[in-house]
């Protein structure tokens, strides 16, 4: 199953993802088996295969579940962001990249997939888009009301674009926080906002 066909996390997939994360933490992602996951979830192994298409799909679900938890923390932190849409967007993007890159479990899960699969999960999966959409929508709606979105851009198109920006920034992370902030201010903000500062 491709990441683009993943549905929003629901039981039993969420239960299997939780069990997989527990097993991956105990044995390591590479050594854990589908039998281990089934045992931890309290189901028979065939139930695992009826729910997910294979190991990579299970890892993808675990990644999405980690990101759902990260999103809660990012959204809580966003409540303290500045009113200025440029600064609020910049703060969100920097926080999202840094929190994701620093998340040890997520890093281990990402390392267990081929890089192109990681790009697909972060850049093209519907669940990841939904997570990003719910976090970015308030900032982008403020920008839209203020007439700051680039001509012809909609909130939804801008969210999809920023999902790609976040994926790129995550997979090509800057050497430090200031470099990341500079890159996002120089390239990401002007790509979505009219008159965005570039200094």
C-alpha positions in Angstrom: 0.0 0.0 0.0 1.4 3.4 -0.9 1.6 6.2 1.6 -0.9 8.3 -0.4 -3.6 5.7 0.2 -3.1 5.6 4.0 -6.4 6.6 5.7 -6.4 8.9 8.8 -5.3 6.8 11.8 -8.2 4.7 13.1 -8.5 1.5 15.0 -7.3 -1.2 14.4 -4.4 0.5 12.5 -3.8 2.9 15.5 -3.6 -0.1 17.9 -1.1 -1.9 15.6 0.9 1.3 15.3 1.1 1.6 19.1 2.0 -2.1 19.4 4.7 -1.7 16.7 6.2 1.3 18.4 6.4 -0.6 21.7 8.0 -3.6 19.9 10.4 -1.4 17.9 11.5 0.3 21.1 12.1 -3.1 22.8 13.9 -5.0 20.0 14.8 -2.3 17.4 13.0 -1.6 14.2 15.1 -4.1 12.2 14.9 -7.0 14.6 11.2 -6.7 15.5 8.9 -9.2 13.7 5.3 -9.1 12.7 4.7 -11.9 15.2 6.1 -9.6 17.9 3.8 -6.9 16.9 0.8 -9.2 16.8 1.6 -10.5 20.3 2.0 -6.9 21.7 -1.3 -5.9 20.1 -3.1 -9.0 21.5 -4.1 -10.3 18.0 -3.1 -13.1 15.7 -0.5 -12.5 13.1 -3.1 -12.8 10.3 -4.9 -9.7 11.7 -1.7 -7.7 11.3 -1.5 -8.7 7.6 -5.2 -8.0 7.1 -4.7 -4.5 8.4 -1.3 -3.5 6.9 0.3 -4.5 3.7 3.7 -5.3 5.2 6.5 -4.1 7.4 7.1 -0.7 5.6 3.4 0.1 5.9 3.5 -0.6 9.7 6.6 1.7 10.0 4.7 4.4 8.0 1.8 4.1 10.4 4.2 4.4 13.4 5.7 7.5 11.8 2.3 9.1 11.3 1.4 8.3 14.9 4.6 9.9 16.1 3.8 13.0 14.0 0.3 13.2 15.5 1.8 13.4 18.9 4.4 15.9 17.8 1.6 18.0 16.2 -0.1 18.3 19.6 3.1 19.8 21.1 3.6 22.1 18.1 0.1 23.3 18.2 0.4 24.0 22.0 3.6 26.0 21.4 1.9 27.9 18.5 -0.5 29.5 21.0 2.4 31.7 22.1 3.5 32.7 18.6 3.5 36.4 17.5 0.4 37.9 15.8 2.5 38.9 12.8 1.8 36.2 10.1 5.3 36.1 8.8 6.8 35.6 12.3 4.1 33.1 13.2 4.7 31.1 10.0 8.4 31.2 10.5 8.2 30.1 14.1 5.9 27.2 13.1 8.1 26.0 10.3 11.3 26.2 12.3 9.7 24.4 15.3 8.3 21.7 13.0 11.6 20.9 11.4 13.6 21.0 14.6 11.1 19.0 16.7 10.9 16.3 14.0 14.6 16.1 13.4 15.3 15.9 17.2 12.7 13.1 17.8 14.8 10.0 18.4 12.0 7.5 17.8 10.9 9.2 14.6 14.5 9.4 13.4 14.9 5.6 14.0 11.6 4.9 12.1 12.6 7.1 9.2 16.0 5.4 9.0 14.3 2.0 8.6 12.6 3.1 5.4 14.2 3.8 2.0 14.6 7.6 1.6 12.1 7.7 -1.3 9.5 6.2 1.0 10.2 8.7 3.7 9.7 11.5 1.1 6.4 9.9 0.1 5.2 9.7 3.7 6.1 13.2 4.6 5.4 14.8 1.2 2.5 12.9 -0.2 0.5 11.0 2.4 -3.0 12.2 3.2 -2.6 11.7 7.0 0.5 13.9 7.0 -1.2 16.5 4.9 -4.2 16.5 7.3 -1.8 17.0 10.3 0.0 19.9 8.6 -3.4 21.3 7.4 -4.8 21.5 10.9 -1.7 23.3 12.2 -1.2 25.7 9.4 -4.8 26.6 8.6 -5.1 29.2 11.4 -2.0 31.1 10.3 -2.9 30.9 6.6 -6.5 32.0 7.1 -5.2 35.1 9.0 -2.8 35.7 6.1 -5.7 35.3 3.6 -7.9 37.8 5.5 -5.0 40.3 5.5 -4.6 39.8 1.8 -1.1 38.4 2.2 -1.4 35.1 0.2 0.3 35.2 -3.2 -2.1 36.0 -6.1 -4.1 32.9 -7.1 -3.0 30.9 -4.0 -5.6 29.3 -1.8 -5.2 28.2 1.7 -5.4 24.5 0.6 -2.8 24.9 -2.2 -0.5 26.8 0.1 -0.8 24.0 2.7 0.2 21.4 0.1 3.1 23.5 -1.0 4.3 24.0 2.6 4.1 20.2 3.2 6.7 19.9 0.4 8.8 22.7 1.9 8.7 21.0 5.3 9.7 17.7 3.7 12.6 19.3 1.9 13.8 21.2 5.0 13.5 18.0 7.1 15.5 15.9 4.7 18.1 18.6 4.0 18.2 20.1 7.4 20.4 23.2 8.0 23.4 23.0 10.1 21.9 25.1 12.9 18.7 26.9 14.0 19.8 30.3 12.6 20.7 28.8 9.2 17.3 27.1 9.1 15.5 30.3 10.0 17.4 32.3 7.4 16.7 29.7 4.7 13.0 29.6 5.5 12.7 33.4 5.7 14.5 33.8 2.4 12.8 31.0 0.4 9.6 29.7 2.1 8.0 32.9 3.3 8.2 34.8 -0.1 6.9 31.7 -1.8 3.6 31.9 0.0 3.2 35.5 1.2 3.1 38.8 -0.8 5.6 41.3 0.4 7.2 38.8 2.8 10.5 40.1 4.3 13.6 38.4 3.0 16.1 39.8 5.4 
